[in-house]
Amino acid sequence: MISLVSIVVLGFFLGMRHATDADHVVAVTAIVARQGTVKHAAWIGASWGIGHTLTILMVGGAIILFGWVIPPRIGLFMELSVGLMLILLGVLNLTSIVQWVNNTFYCGPLRGENLSHLHADDLMVHPHDPEHTSVNWFDRHFERIGFYQVVRPLIVGIVHGLAGSAAVALMVLTTIHDSRWAIVYLLVFGVGTIAGMMLITMAVGLTFSRASRSSLLNQGFRVASGLISLAFGVFLAYKFGLAKGLFTSHPNWIPS
């Protein structure tokens, strides 16, 4: 009974601590920046945590139960995928800002259901339908579909789980030698990660919801989140793609 309690307590709080890793926070902040309410932010945190937990259970469980050993090149590729995903999230945020600037400062006076500009070179009227010009086409068409809102952070969580599952599983193996207890630990660890990420995203969502009272301030936060995500993604891509030798003949990977 004492062992069970200690495993539950340790796993839960280490899971919450794991949620605060820099790459995790940067990724969910980039996603939450595009939402408007604390409630949506909480759902994003829960979806990310569930995706992360599923991967930890599958990959970590296989390492614990079957003794899987992840080759260095595959491990580095999983780490690299986090960097590429952060770059994508940053680019999406920044391109949405470009669209906002264009609509605010160039198309503002002509805003309506069907915008048009008169071009002096050929004196022809060209309709500029926002449905075709915005970089957020998928968001506009699917933002009201709950499934889409859940899947986006879920996929991000799955990618993060791939990158961290080996380290978590190896840490468990060094302290818990019974495979059944080790799996229980992974599950509790995942629950703690979900709880921790929900708290983080709710705090970020609260910040953005208050900033939404000022359009410029809100867009400033979104620019900052996009730039940070892009920069951190480039750093991780360089670290695991080049410095750690993924694209060389001598890859060097230690799960961490």
C-alpha positions in Angstrom: 0.0 0.0 0.0 2.8 2.4 0.9 4.5 1.5 -2.4 1.3 2.3 -4.4 0.9 5.6 -2.6 4.5 6.6 -3.2 4.3 5.7 -6.9 1.1 7.6 -7.4 2.3 10.7 -5.6 5.7 10.7 -7.2 4.4 10.0 -10.7 1.7 12.6 -10.5 3.9 15.5 -9.3 6.8 14.5 -11.7 4.2 14.5 -14.5 3.1 18.0 -13.5 6.7 19.1 -13.5 7.3 17.5 -16.9 4.5 19.7 -18.3 6.6 22.8 -17.6 9.4 21.8 -19.9 10.3 24.7 -22.2 9.4 23.1 -25.5 6.0 22.0 -24.1 5.1 25.5 -22.8 6.2 27.1 -26.1 4.1 24.8 -28.2 0.9 25.1 -26.2 1.3 28.9 -25.9 1.6 29.1 -29.7 -1.7 27.2 -30.0 -3.5 29.0 -27.2 -2.6 32.4 -28.7 -5.1 31.6 -31.4 -7.9 31.0 -29.0 -10.1 33.5 -27.1 -11.2 31.9 -23.9 -9.8 30.2 -20.8 -12.2 27.3 -21.4 -10.8 26.6 -24.9 -7.3 26.9 -23.4 -8.1 24.3 -20.8 -9.3 21.9 -23.6 -6.1 22.5 -25.5 -4.1 21.6 -22.4 -6.1 18.5 -21.8 -5.9 17.4 -25.4 -2.1 17.9 -25.5 -1.8 16.0 -22.3 -3.9 13.1 -23.5 -1.8 12.8 -26.7 1.4 13.0 -24.8 0.2 10.3 -22.4 -0.9 7.9 -25.1 2.6 8.0 -26.7 4.3 7.7 -23.3 2.2 4.6 -22.5 2.7 2.9 -25.9 6.4 3.6 -26.5 7.4 3.7 -22.8 5.4 0.6 -22.1 7.0 -1.3 -25.0 10.5 -0.3 -23.7 9.6 -1.5 -20.2 7.7 -4.7 -21.2 9.6 -5.9 -24.2 13.0 -4.3 -23.7 12.9 -2.2 -26.8 16.0 -0.2 -27.6 15.5 2.9 -29.7 18.4 3.4 -32.2 20.2 6.8 -31.9 19.2 7.9 -35.3 15.5 7.2 -34.7 15.7 8.9 -31.3 17.3 12.0 -32.8 14.6 12.0 -35.5 11.9 12.0 -32.8 13.6 14.9 -31.1 13.9 16.7 -34.4 10.2 16.3 -35.0 9.5 18.5 -32.0 11.7 21.3 -33.5 10.0 21.1 -36.9 6.5 21.2 -35.2 7.5 24.3 -33.2 8.7 26.0 -36.4 5.3 25.2 -38.1 3.4 26.5 -35.1 5.4 29.7 -35.2 5.0 30.2 -38.9 1.2 29.7 -38.6 1.0 32.3 -35.9 3.1 34.9 -37.8 1.3 34.4 -41.1 -2.0 35.0 -39.3 -0.6 38.3 -38.0 0.4 39.3 -41.6 -3.2 38.7 -42.6 -4.5 40.8 -39.7 -2.2 43.7 -40.5 -3.3 43.5 -44.2 -7.0 43.5 -43.2 -6.6 46.2 -40.6 -4.3 48.8 -42.4 -5.0 48.1 -46.0 -8.5 46.7 -46.4 -10.1 48.2 -43.4 -12.2 50.9 -45.2 -13.4 48.3 -47.7 -14.3 45.6 -45.3 -17.5 43.8 -46.1 -18.8 40.5 -47.3 -17.2 40.8 -50.7 -14.1 43.1 -50.7 -12.9 44.6 -54.0 -10.1 46.9 -55.1 -9.9 49.0 -58.2 -6.5 48.5 -59.8 -5.3 51.5 -61.8 -3.2 49.5 -64.2 -6.2 47.8 -65.9 -9.2 49.5 -64.3 -10.7 46.2 -63.5 -12.5 45.3 -60.3 -11.1 42.2 -58.7 -13.0 40.6 -55.8 -10.8 39.6 -52.9 -12.8 37.1 -51.0 -11.3 36.4 -47.5 -12.3 32.8 -47.9 -9.6 32.5 -50.6 -6.9 35.0 -49.4 -6.5 34.1 -45.7 -3.7 31.8 -44.6 -6.1 30.4 -42.0 -8.3 28.6 -44.4 -8.5 25.4 -42.3 -9.2 27.4 -39.1 -12.0 29.3 -40.7 -13.7 26.2 -42.1 -13.2 23.9 -39.2 -12.9 26.1 -36.1 -16.5 25.4 -35.1 -15.9 21.6 -35.3 -15.0 20.3 -31.9 -13.1 17.4 -33.3 -10.7 19.7 -35.2 -10.0 21.8 -32.0 -9.2 18.6 -30.1 -7.0 16.9 -32.8 -4.6 19.8 -33.3 -3.2 19.9 -29.8 -3.6 16.1 -29.6 -1.1 15.7 -32.5 1.3 18.1 -30.9 1.1 16.2 -27.6 1.7 12.9 -29.5 4.9 14.3 -31.1 6.2 15.6 -27.7 5.4 12.2 -26.3 7.5 10.5 -28.9 10.5 12.7 -28.0 10.2 12.1 -24.3 9.0 8.5 -23.9 12.4 6.9 -24.0 13.8 9.1 -21.2 10.7 8.6 -19.0 10.7 4.8 -19.5 14.4 4.5 -18.7 14.0 6.6 -15.6 11.2 4.3 -14.4 13.3 1.2 -15.1 16.1 2.5 -12.9 13.8 2.9 -9.9 10.9 0.5 -10.4 11.9 -3.1 -11.3 8.4 -4.6 -11.3 7.0 -4.0 -14.8 3.4 -3.8 -13.6 4.2 -1.0 -11.1 6.2 0.7 -13.9 3.2 0.8 -16.2 1.1 2.2 -13.3 3.7 4.8 -12.8 3.6 5.8 -16.5 -0.2 6.1 -16.3 -0.1 8.3 -13.2 2.7 10.3 -14.7 0.5 10.9 -17.7 -2.4 12.1 -15.5 -0.1 14.5 -13.8 1.1 15.8 -17.1 -2.5 16.4 -18.2 -3.3 18.3 -15.0 -0.1 20.3 -15.2 -0.7 21.3 -18.8 -4.3 22.3 -18.2 -3.1 24.6 -15.4 -0.5 26.1 -17.7 -2.8 26.6 -20.7 -5.5 28.1 -18.5 -3.0 30.6 -17.1 -1.8 31.5 -20.7 -5.4 31.6 -21.9 -6.3 34.0 -19.1 -3.5 36.3 -20.1 -4.6 36.3 -23.7 -8.2 36.8 -22.9 -7.4 39.9 -20.9 -5.1 41.1 -23.6 -7.9 40.7 -26.1 -9.4 44.0 -24.7 -6.7 45.7 -26.7 -6.4 44.5 -30.3 -2.8 45.7 -30.6 -1.7 44.1 -27.3 -3.3 40.8 -28.2 -1.6 40.8 -31.6 1.6 41.7 -29.9 1.4 38.6 -27.7 0.6 36.5 -30.7 3.7 37.8 -32.5 5.8 37.1 -29.5 4.5 33.6 -29.2 5.1 33.0 -32.9 8.6 34.3 -32.8 9.5 32.3 -29.7 8.1 29.1 -31.1 9.9 29.7 -34.4 13.3 30.5 -32.7 13.1 27.6 -30.3 12.1 25.2 -33.1 15.1 26.3 -35.2 17.4 25.9 -32.1 16.1 22.3 -31.6 16.3 21.5 -35.3 20.0 22.6 -35.3 20.7 20.8 -32.0 19.4 17.4 -33.0 19.8 17.6 -36.8 23.4 18.9 -36.9 25.0 19.2 -33.5 23.9 15.7 -32.4 24.7 14.3 -35.8 21.3 13.0 -37.1 22.4 13.9 -40.7 26.0 12.6 -40.2 27.4 9.1 -40.0 27.9 9.3 -36.2 24.6 10.2 -34.5 25.0 10.9 -30.8 21.7 10.6 -28.8 21.2 10.2 -25.1 17.5 10.2 -24.0 16.8 13.2 -21.7 
